[in-house]
Amino acid sequence: MSTSDAWARVATLAAAVDGALDRWLAEHHRVGLSEYRALGLLVAAPAKELRIAELAHAVGLTSTSTTRLVSRLESKGLARRDLCEDDGRGVYAVVTDAGETLVREVRAPYEERLRAILTDPATVVPHLDVDTLGASLQEVAALVAPPR
């Protein structure tokens, strides 16, 4: 199996898992996956805030997309913006009490849902052979973290 084939299988799995989690979060908790991940990062951050650019990098979005994401969180009362006192151009995203509560309440069911999907990946990628998928994950893992 080529490295590109292995990666394609891993990427397919990751996209399918993310899609399933996004739909589950939207249906059960009225937030999307990127929103939930951003809230989790904000809850874990010092002072429960991050600059928009830092949040963008951590979530894997552009600054523009992250600005829109923070706007959605603001409209739901889960986060707010704050200006950087040292640099008037810097904008922070700050988690609200409601955002913290949501993360706390969703964390365990989210982990359960993720485990359920990963335990039976055929639920989200029925066309991929589980043994081949496992071999692909091992090949990619060996490249990412080679034995020492």
C-alpha positions as CSV (number, residue, x, y, z in Angstrom):
1,M,0.0,0.0,0.0
2,S,1.3,3.4,-0.9
3,T,1.6,6.2,1.6
4,S,-0.8,8.3,-0.4
5,D,-3.4,5.5,-0.4
6,A,-3.0,5.1,3.4
7,W,-3.4,8.8,3.9
8,A,-6.4,9.0,1.6
9,R,-8.1,6.3,3.8
10,V,-7.2,8.1,7.0
11,A,-8.4,11.4,5.6
12,T,-11.7,9.8,4.5
13,L,-12.2,8.4,8.0
14,A,-11.4,11.8,9.6
15,A,-13.8,13.7,7.4
16,A,-16.5,11.1,7.9
17,V,-16.0,11.1,11.7
18,D,-16.0,15.0,11.8
19,G,-19.2,15.1,9.7
20,A,-21.0,12.6,12.0
21,L,-19.9,14.5,15.1
22,D,-20.9,17.8,13.5
23,R,-24.4,16.5,12.7
24,W,-24.7,15.0,16.2
25,L,-23.7,18.2,18.0
26,A,-26.0,20.3,15.9
27,E,-29.0,17.9,16.5
28,H,-28.4,17.5,20.2
29,H,-26.7,20.6,21.4
30,R,-27.3,23.3,18.7
31,V,-23.5,23.9,18.0
32,G,-21.3,22.7,15.2
33,L,-18.1,20.8,15.6
34,S,-15.8,23.8,15.0
35,E,-17.8,25.8,17.5
36,Y,-17.5,23.0,20.1
37,R,-13.8,22.7,19.5
38,A,-13.3,26.5,19.8
39,L,-15.3,26.6,23.0
40,G,-13.1,23.7,24.4
41,L,-10.0,25.6,23.5
42,L,-11.3,28.8,25.1
43,V,-12.3,26.9,28.3
44,A,-8.7,25.4,28.6
45,A,-6.9,28.7,27.8
46,P,-5.5,31.0,30.4
47,A,-8.1,33.6,31.5
48,K,-10.5,31.6,29.2
49,E,-9.6,33.7,26.2
50,L,-7.5,33.6,23.0
51,R,-6.7,36.0,20.3
52,I,-8.7,35.4,17.2
53,A,-5.6,34.5,15.3
54,E,-4.5,32.0,17.9
55,L,-7.9,30.4,18.0
56,A,-7.9,30.2,14.2
57,H,-4.6,28.4,14.2
58,A,-5.7,26.0,16.9
59,V,-9.1,25.2,15.3
60,G,-7.5,25.0,11.8
61,L,-9.5,27.8,10.2
62,T,-8.6,31.1,8.6
63,S,-8.9,34.3,10.7
64,T,-11.9,35.3,8.6
65,S,-13.7,32.0,9.2
66,T,-12.9,32.2,12.9
67,T,-14.3,35.7,13.1
68,R,-17.5,34.3,11.7
69,L,-17.4,31.4,14.1
70,V,-17.0,33.7,17.1
71,S,-19.9,35.8,15.8
72,R,-22.1,32.6,15.8
73,L,-20.9,31.8,19.3
74,E,-21.7,35.4,20.4
75,S,-25.2,35.2,18.9
76,K,-25.8,32.0,21.0
77,G,-24.4,33.7,24.1
78,L,-21.5,31.2,24.4
79,A,-18.6,33.6,23.8
80,R,-17.9,37.3,23.5
81,R,-15.2,39.5,22.0
82,D,-12.8,41.7,23.9
83,L,-10.3,44.2,22.7
84,C,-6.6,43.7,23.6
85,E,-5.7,46.5,26.0
86,D,-2.0,46.5,24.8
87,D,-2.9,46.5,21.1
88,G,-6.2,48.1,20.1
89,R,-6.1,46.0,16.9
90,G,-6.0,42.7,18.7
91,V,-9.3,41.0,19.4
92,Y,-9.9,38.2,21.8
93,A,-12.6,35.5,21.9
94,V,-13.7,34.9,25.5
95,V,-15.9,32.1,26.6
96,T,-19.0,33.0,28.6
97,D,-20.4,31.1,31.6
98,A,-23.0,29.6,29.3
99,G,-20.2,28.4,26.9
100,E,-18.3,26.9,29.8
101,T,-21.5,25.1,31.0
102,L,-22.1,23.8,27.5
103,V,-18.6,22.3,27.2
104,R,-18.9,20.7,30.6
105,E,-22.3,19.2,29.8
106,V,-21.3,18.0,26.3
107,R,-17.8,16.6,27.1
108,A,-18.8,13.2,28.3
109,P,-21.6,12.5,25.7
110,Y,-19.3,13.8,23.0
111,E,-16.5,11.4,24.1
112,E,-19.0,8.5,24.2
113,R,-20.2,9.4,20.7
114,L,-16.7,9.6,19.3
115,R,-15.7,6.3,20.9
116,A,-18.9,4.6,19.4
117,I,-18.0,5.9,15.9
118,L,-14.3,4.9,16.2
119,T,-15.3,1.5,17.6
120,D,-17.5,0.8,14.6
121,P,-16.1,3.0,11.8
122,A,-18.3,1.3,9.2
123,T,-21.2,3.4,10.5
124,V,-19.6,6.4,8.9
125,V,-17.4,4.9,6.2
126,P,-19.2,1.7,5.1
127,H,-17.2,1.3,1.9
128,L,-13.8,1.1,3.6
129,D,-12.6,-2.3,4.8
130,V,-11.8,-2.1,8.5
131,D,-8.6,-4.2,8.3
132,T,-7.3,-2.0,5.5
133,L,-8.3,1.1,7.4
134,G,-6.4,-0.2,10.5
135,A,-3.3,-0.9,8.4
136,S,-3.6,2.6,6.9
137,L,-3.8,4.2,10.4
138,Q,-0.7,2.2,11.5
139,E,1.3,3.3,8.4
140,V,0.4,6.9,8.9
141,A,1.1,6.7,12.7
142,A,4.6,5.2,11.9
143,L,5.4,8.2,9.8
144,V,4.1,10.7,12.3
145,A,5.7,9.2,15.3
146,P,8.5,6.9,14.2
147,P,9.9,4.4,16.8
148,R,12.8,5.8,18.8
